[in-house]
Amino acid sequence: MVLKFDRLTISLISIVHNYLLVFLASTPRKDIIGSVSKDLRDKHIVLCVCGSVAASESPEICRELMRHGAEVYTVMTDAARKIIHPNLLEWASGNPVVTKLTGKTEHIELVGNWQGKADLVLIAPATANAISKIAAGVDDNPVTTVASVALGTKTSIIIAPGMHEPMYTNPIIKENIGRLRALGVEFVEPRLEEGKAKIASTEDIVAAVVRKLRYKDMQGLRVMVTAGPTVEHIDPVRIITNRSTGKMGVAIAEEAWRRGADVTLIQGPGLTGVTHGIRTIHIYTTEQLRNAVVGDLKSANYDLVVSAAAPADFKPDKPFGRKLSTRDTRQLKLTLSPTTKVIDEVKKVSPKALLVAFKAEYKLPKDRMIKSATTLLNEAGADLVVANDVGKRGVGFEADTNEVYIVDRKKSVTHVPLLPKEEIARRILDMAVHLLKQKK
């Protein structure tokens, strides 16, 4: 039997459909969509949940995806329903939960070959059982069936395993993971702790999704970012350093990684929790920073170097080899010498790399700060200099926000007002990518 509809009926169906979409989108459960970023705006994601104890993390993964702009639809196995109730995922997503396949062909509705299919399938957590079934082409539950259809329609799939460590290191499971990777499926590696292959952090999972779905204007670029302070020893327990946290540099590294770049982060002490997948080199002193930067620039061709680190500018000429006692030392005199200017080494070693330098000033008038940035531009051969006044509240050091003036080779100045460092990173990289395109 073939149903035929006239134009009026089709129009009415379309109006009802659009009304339902608006009604569903207006639910207060969805008022968090886009509250953190618009990275996943207009993206539809299918979150599949398997029967691992890590299923308890799935509602927060769902909510975080929504905070970055995504519309999320959830699918559960029977085993997952024994760990968390479908009502929780319905609350989290604001959408009905698929717990069984019916005549509505939910798997086709979600990822079949039609214009409205989802942009990505995220299986988090994925059990060893689910991974093996998907690799073998078995589709005997809602999750494995959705994955089977997604493979057939070449819909992007990301898998975040969660299981006991011996199961994850089982050579058969490893072989199945390899088979899926060969088909283009991406994995967010678990954390091997306490004999468990614990599901990756929500931040790492969401970052992997954002990297997969966001525009890739930095795909194929090799980027080096330096971040954080360095320290110089007075004695084995006392140091000279500054108030840099490294958050600005890390924000730049993560933004470049999300935009598809191959990123190396050279990071001073103090900051942890960098996105999984970013190659990170930990350094301590300014000399170690210099050796890491120069050594890596010599070993690989970098397209972009962002020198956001705040090296200690001075070091004691003769550090003490023992801890000084304040009871025995009435007065301490130190002779300090300037440390190596690492920024001056970059263009000498890698003249073709685009160089973005940072210049932190303290309570300088705008014109003097820009003049200082221009001087650094010339002395270091930089292509952009990002200047800020760390004497202002909420700017630079020990803050999650920044306000910067970006000076280029033409002496043009771009002012970026006080914004979260993640947004500052985006603006800086927008300018850097524009310059890189001009160089080609």
C-alpha positions as CSV (number, residue, x, y, z in Angstrom):
1,M,0.0,0.0,0.0
2,V,1.4,3.4,-1.0
3,L,0.2,6.5,0.8
4,K,-0.2,9.7,-1.3
5,F,-0.5,13.1,0.2
6,D,-1.5,16.4,-1.4
7,R,0.5,19.6,-1.0
8,L,-1.8,20.9,1.8
9,T,-1.4,17.7,3.8
10,I,2.4,17.7,3.3
11,S,2.5,21.4,4.5
12,L,0.5,20.5,7.6
13,I,2.8,17.6,8.4
14,S,5.8,19.9,8.0
15,I,4.2,22.6,10.3
16,V,3.5,20.0,13.0
17,H,7.0,18.5,12.7
18,N,8.6,22.0,13.1
19,Y,6.3,22.7,16.0
20,L,7.3,19.6,17.8
21,L,11.0,20.4,17.2
22,V,10.5,23.9,18.7
23,F,8.5,22.4,21.6
24,L,11.2,19.8,22.4
25,A,14.0,22.4,22.1
26,S,12.2,24.7,24.5
27,T,12.2,22.2,27.4
28,P,14.0,23.7,30.4
29,R,16.2,20.6,30.5
30,K,17.8,22.0,27.4
31,D,18.4,25.5,28.6
32,I,22.1,24.7,29.1
33,I,22.7,24.1,25.3
34,G,25.5,26.4,24.2
35,S,26.1,27.8,27.7
36,V,29.8,27.0,27.6
37,S,30.6,27.3,23.9
38,K,29.1,27.1,20.4
39,D,31.7,24.5,19.3
40,L,29.0,21.9,18.7
41,R,26.2,24.2,17.6
42,D,23.7,22.5,15.2
43,K,25.4,19.2,15.7
44,H,23.4,16.1,16.6
45,I,25.1,13.4,18.6
46,V,23.9,9.9,19.5
47,L,25.3,8.9,22.9
48,C,25.3,5.1,23.3
49,V,25.6,3.6,26.8
50,C,26.7,0.1,27.5
51,G,26.6,-2.0,30.7
52,S,29.8,-0.8,32.4
53,V,29.7,0.8,35.9
54,A,31.1,3.9,34.0
55,A,27.5,4.3,32.7
56,S,27.1,6.5,35.8
57,E,29.3,9.0,34.0
58,S,27.1,9.1,30.9
59,P,24.5,11.7,32.1
60,E,27.3,14.2,32.8
61,I,28.9,13.5,29.4
62,C,25.5,14.2,27.8
63,R,25.1,17.5,29.7
64,E,28.6,18.6,28.8
65,L,28.1,17.9,25.1
66,M,24.9,20.0,25.4
67,R,26.8,22.9,27.1
68,H,29.0,23.0,24.0
69,G,26.0,23.4,21.8
70,A,25.0,19.8,20.8
71,E,21.6,18.2,20.6
72,V,22.0,14.7,22.2
73,Y,20.0,11.5,21.7
74,T,20.7,8.5,23.9
75,V,20.6,4.8,23.3
76,M,21.0,2.1,25.9
77,T,21.6,-1.6,26.1
78,D,19.6,-3.8,28.6
79,A,22.8,-4.2,30.7
80,A,23.2,-0.4,30.9
81,R,19.6,-0.1,32.2
82,K,20.6,-2.3,35.1
83,I,23.1,0.4,36.1
84,I,21.2,3.7,35.4
85,H,17.6,4.2,34.7
86,P,16.6,5.5,31.3
87,N,14.7,8.3,33.0
88,L,18.0,9.8,34.0
89,L,19.3,10.0,30.4
90,E,15.9,11.3,29.3
91,W,16.3,14.1,31.9
92,A,19.9,14.7,30.9
93,S,19.2,14.9,27.1
94,G,15.7,16.3,27.1
95,N,14.9,13.6,24.5
96,P,13.3,10.1,24.6
97,V,15.7,7.3,25.2
98,V,16.0,4.3,22.8
99,T,16.1,1.1,24.9
100,K,14.7,-1.2,22.2
101,L,14.2,-1.1,18.4
102,T,10.7,-1.0,17.1
103,G,8.8,-0.5,13.9
104,K,9.9,3.1,14.1
105,T,13.4,1.8,13.0
106,E,15.1,4.1,15.5
107,H,18.6,3.0,14.3
108,I,17.7,4.3,10.8
109,E,16.1,7.4,12.2
110,L,19.3,8.2,14.1
111,V,22.1,7.3,11.6
112,G,20.5,6.0,8.4
113,N,21.2,7.5,5.0
114,W,19.0,10.5,5.1
115,Q,19.4,14.2,5.4
116,G,18.5,14.4,9.1
117,K,20.9,11.7,10.4
118,A,23.2,12.4,13.4
119,D,26.7,13.9,12.9
120,L,28.4,11.5,15.3
121,V,27.9,8.4,17.4
122,L,29.7,8.4,20.8
123,I,29.8,5.1,22.7
124,A,30.6,6.0,26.3
125,P,31.2,3.8,28.0
126,A,31.9,0.9,25.7
127,T,32.3,-2.6,27.1
128,A,34.6,-5.3,25.8
129,N,31.5,-7.1,24.7
130,A,30.2,-4.2,22.7
131,I,33.6,-3.5,21.1
132,S,33.9,-7.1,20.0
133,K,30.4,-7.3,18.6
134,I,30.8,-4.1,16.6
135,A,34.1,-5.3,15.2
136,A,32.5,-8.6,14.2
137,G,29.5,-7.0,12.6
138,V,27.1,-8.3,15.2
139,D,24.1,-6.1,15.9
140,D,21.9,-7.7,18.5
141,N,21.0,-4.8,20.7
142,P,20.2,-1.1,20.2
143,V,23.8,0.1,20.6
144,T,25.5,-2.4,18.4
145,T,22.8,-2.0,15.8
146,V,23.2,1.8,15.8
147,A,27.0,1.3,15.4
148,S,26.5,-1.2,12.6
149,V,24.3,1.3,10.7
150,A,26.8,4.1,11.4
151,L,29.6,2.1,9.9
152,G,27.5,1.5,6.9
153,T,26.7,5.2,6.4
154,K,30.2,6.3,7.3
155,T,28.9,8.3,10.2
156,S,31.7,9.3,12.6
157,I,32.1,7.0,15.6
158,I,34.1,7.7,18.8
159,I,34.4,5.0,21.4
160,A,35.4,5.5,25.1
161,P,36.1,2.1,26.7
162,G,35.4,1.4,30.3
163,M,36.1,-2.1,31.8
164,H,38.6,-4.0,34.0
165,E,42.2,-3.6,32.9
166,P,42.8,-7.3,32.0
167,M,39.8,-7.2,29.7
168,Y,41.2,-4.1,28.0
169,T,44.6,-5.6,27.6
170,N,43.2,-8.9,26.3
171,P,44.9,-9.4,22.9
172,I,41.6,-10.2,21.3
173,I,40.1,-7.0,22.5
174,K,43.2,-5.1,21.3
175,E,42.8,-6.8,17.9
176,N,39.2,-5.8,17.7
177,I,40.0,-2.2,18.6
178,G,42.6,-2.3,15.8
179,R,40.0,-3.5,13.3
180,L,37.7,-0.7,14.2
181,R,40.5,1.9,14.1
182,A,41.3,0.7,10.6
183,L,37.7,1.4,9.7
184,G,38.0,5.0,10.9
185,V,36.6,4.6,14.4
186,E,38.3,6.8,17.0
187,F,39.0,5.8,20.6
188,V,39.5,7.9,23.7
189,E,41.9,5.9,25.7
190,P,40.9,4.9,29.2
191,R,42.9,5.7,32.4
192,L,44.7,2.6,33.6
193,E,44.2,2.9,37.4
194,E,43.6,0.5,40.3
195,G,43.5,-2.5,38.0
196,K,40.8,-0.8,35.9
197,A,40.6,0.6,32.4
198,K,38.5,3.6,33.7
199,I,36.6,5.6,31.2
200,A,38.4,8.8,30.1
201,S,37.5,12.0,31.8
202,T,34.4,13.8,30.6
203,E,36.7,16.7,29.5
204,D,38.8,14.4,27.3
205,I,35.8,12.8,25.8
206,V,34.1,16.0,25.0
207,A,37.3,17.5,23.6
208,A,37.6,14.5,21.3
209,V,34.1,15.1,20.0
210,V,34.7,18.8,19.5
211,R,38.0,18.0,17.7
212,K,36.1,15.6,15.4
213,L,33.2,17.9,14.5
214,R,34.7,21.4,14.6
215,Y,36.1,23.1,11.5
216,K,39.6,21.9,10.8
217,D,41.4,25.0,9.6
218,M,44.6,23.8,11.3
219,Q,44.5,20.2,10.0
220,G,48.0,19.1,9.0
221,L,49.8,22.0,10.8
222,R,52.5,21.3,13.3
223,V,52.2,23.6,16.3
224,M,54.5,24.2,19.3
225,V,53.2,26.1,22.3
226,T,55.1,27.0,25.4
227,A,53.2,27.6,28.7
228,G,53.7,28.4,32.3
229,P,56.5,29.7,34.4
230,T,60.1,28.5,34.8
231,V,62.0,28.5,38.1
232,E,65.6,29.2,39.1
233,H,67.0,27.8,42.4
234,I,68.4,29.9,45.2
235,D,69.0,26.7,47.2
236,P,67.5,23.3,46.9
237,V,64.1,24.4,48.3
238,R,63.8,28.1,47.4
239,I,63.3,29.5,44.0
240,I,62.9,32.6,41.8
241,T,59.8,32.5,39.6
242,N,56.7,34.5,38.7
243,R,52.9,34.2,39.0
244,S,52.2,32.6,35.6
245,T,49.8,29.6,35.8
246,G,50.2,28.5,32.2
247,K,46.5,28.6,31.6
248,M,46.8,30.9,28.5
249,G,49.3,28.6,26.8
250,V,47.3,25.5,27.6
251,A,44.1,27.2,26.2
252,I,46.0,27.9,23.0
253,A,47.4,24.3,22.7
254,E,44.0,22.8,23.3
255,E,42.3,25.2,20.8
256,A,44.9,24.3,18.1
257,W,44.4,20.6,18.8
258,R,40.6,20.9,18.5
259,R,41.1,22.6,15.2
260,G,43.1,19.6,13.9
261,A,46.7,20.6,14.5
262,D,49.5,18.3,15.6
263,V,50.4,20.0,18.9
264,T,53.5,19.9,21.2
265,L,53.1,21.7,24.5
266,I,56.2,22.5,26.4
267,Q,55.0,23.3,29.9
268,G,56.5,24.7,33.1
269,P,55.6,23.5,36.6
270,G,52.3,23.9,38.3
271,L,49.5,23.1,35.8
272,T,47.9,19.7,35.2
273,G,45.0,18.2,33.3
274,V,46.0,19.0,29.8
275,T,43.8,17.3,27.1
276,H,44.7,13.8,26.4
277,G,46.2,13.5,22.9
278,I,48.4,16.6,23.2
279,R,52.1,15.7,23.3
280,T,53.5,17.4,26.4
281,I,57.1,18.0,27.5
282,H,57.5,19.1,31.1
283,I,60.3,21.4,31.9
284,Y,61.4,23.2,35.1
285,T,64.2,25.8,34.5
286,T,64.7,28.4,31.7
287,E,67.6,26.4,30.4
288,Q,65.5,23.3,30.2
289,L,62.8,25.3,28.3
290,R,65.5,26.6,25.9
291,N,66.8,23.0,25.3
292,A,63.3,21.6,24.8
293,V,62.3,24.4,22.3
294,V,65.5,24.3,20.3
295,G,65.8,20.5,20.3
296,D,62.3,20.0,19.1
297,L,62.5,22.8,16.5
298,K,65.6,21.1,15.1
299,S,64.0,17.6,15.0
300,A,60.8,18.6,13.2
301,N,59.4,21.3,10.9
302,Y,56.9,23.5,12.8
303,D,54.5,25.7,11.0
304,L,53.6,27.8,14.1
305,V,55.3,28.5,17.4
306,V,53.3,30.2,20.2
307,S,55.7,31.4,22.9
308,A,53.2,31.9,25.8
309,A,55.5,30.8,28.6
310,A,56.7,33.3,31.2
311,P,60.4,32.3,31.8
312,A,62.1,33.6,34.9
313,D,64.1,36.5,33.7
314,F,66.9,36.3,36.3
315,K,68.8,33.5,38.1
316,P,71.3,33.4,40.9
317,D,74.9,33.3,39.8
318,K,75.8,30.8,42.4
319,P,72.9,28.7,43.8
320,F,73.5,27.2,47.2
321,G,73.9,23.5,47.3
322,R,72.3,23.2,50.7
323,K,69.1,24.6,52.3
324,L,69.9,27.9,53.9
325,S,69.0,28.3,57.6
326,T,67.4,31.6,58.5
327,R,68.7,31.1,62.1
328,D,72.3,31.0,60.9
329,T,71.9,33.6,58.0
330,R,71.2,37.1,59.2
331,Q,71.4,38.6,55.7
332,L,71.4,37.0,52.3
333,K,72.8,38.8,49.3
334,L,72.2,37.3,45.8
335,T,73.9,38.3,42.6
336,L,71.4,37.7,39.7
337,S,72.1,37.4,36.0
338,P,69.7,37.4,33.1
339,T,68.5,34.1,31.8
340,T,68.6,33.0,28.2
341,K,66.0,34.8,26.0
342,V,64.4,31.7,24.6
343,I,62.2,33.7,22.3
344,D,65.3,34.9,20.4
345,E,66.3,31.3,19.6
346,V,63.1,30.4,17.6
347,K,63.7,32.2,14.3
348,K,67.4,31.3,14.3
349,V,66.6,27.6,14.4
350,S,63.3,27.6,12.5
351,P,63.1,30.7,10.3
352,K,60.1,29.6,8.3
353,A,57.9,29.0,11.4
354,L,55.3,31.7,12.2
355,L,56.2,33.0,15.6
356,V,53.6,34.4,18.1
357,A,55.3,36.0,21.1
358,F,53.8,37.2,24.4
359,K,54.8,40.4,26.3
360,A,53.6,40.8,29.9
361,E,53.8,44.3,31.3
362,Y,52.8,45.8,34.6
363,K,50.6,48.9,34.9
364,L,51.9,50.5,31.7
365,P,49.9,53.0,29.6
366,K,48.5,51.5,26.4
367,D,50.9,53.3,24.1
368,R,54.0,52.3,26.1
369,M,52.8,48.7,26.2
370,I,52.3,48.6,22.4
371,K,55.7,50.2,21.9
372,S,57.2,47.5,24.1
373,A,55.4,44.9,22.0
374,T,56.7,46.4,18.8
375,T,60.3,46.3,20.1
376,L,59.9,42.6,20.9
377,L,58.4,42.1,17.4
378,N,61.6,43.4,15.9
379,E,64.1,41.9,18.3
380,A,62.7,38.4,18.2
381,G,61.6,38.5,14.5
382,A,58.1,37.6,15.6
383,D,55.1,37.8,13.3
384,L,52.6,38.6,16.1
385,V,53.1,39.9,19.7
386,V,50.4,39.5,22.3
387,A,50.8,42.1,25.0
388,N,48.9,42.4,28.2
389,D,49.0,44.4,31.4
390,V,49.1,41.8,34.3
391,G,48.7,44.7,36.8
392,K,45.0,44.8,35.9
393,R,42.6,42.6,37.8
394,G,41.5,39.6,35.9
395,V,44.2,40.0,33.3
396,G,46.9,37.3,32.6
397,F,48.6,35.9,35.7
398,E,46.5,33.8,38.2
399,A,43.3,34.5,36.2
400,D,40.9,32.6,33.9
401,T,40.5,35.7,31.8
402,N,42.8,38.0,29.8
403,E,42.8,41.3,27.9
404,V,45.3,41.6,25.1
405,Y,46.6,43.9,22.4
406,I,47.9,41.9,19.4
407,V,50.5,43.7,17.2
408,D,51.5,42.4,13.8
409,R,54.4,43.1,11.4
410,K,52.5,46.0,9.8
411,K,52.3,47.6,13.3
412,S,48.5,47.1,13.2
413,V,47.0,46.7,16.7
414,T,44.0,44.5,17.5
415,H,42.5,44.9,20.9
416,V,40.7,41.9,22.4
417,P,38.7,43.0,25.5
418,L,38.5,41.0,28.8
419,L,37.3,37.5,27.9
420,P,37.9,33.9,29.0
421,K,41.3,32.7,28.0
422,E,39.7,30.0,25.7
423,E,38.2,32.8,23.7
424,I,41.4,34.8,23.6
425,A,43.2,31.6,22.4
426,R,40.6,31.4,19.6
427,R,41.2,35.0,18.5
428,I,45.0,34.6,18.5
429,L,44.8,31.4,16.4
430,D,42.4,33.0,14.0
431,M,45.0,35.7,13.3
432,A,47.8,33.2,13.1
433,V,45.9,30.9,10.6
434,H,45.2,34.0,8.5
435,L,48.9,34.8,8.3
436,L,49.8,31.3,7.5
437,K,47.4,31.2,4.6
438,Q,48.9,34.5,3.3
439,K,52.4,32.9,3.4
440,K,51.4,30.0,1.2
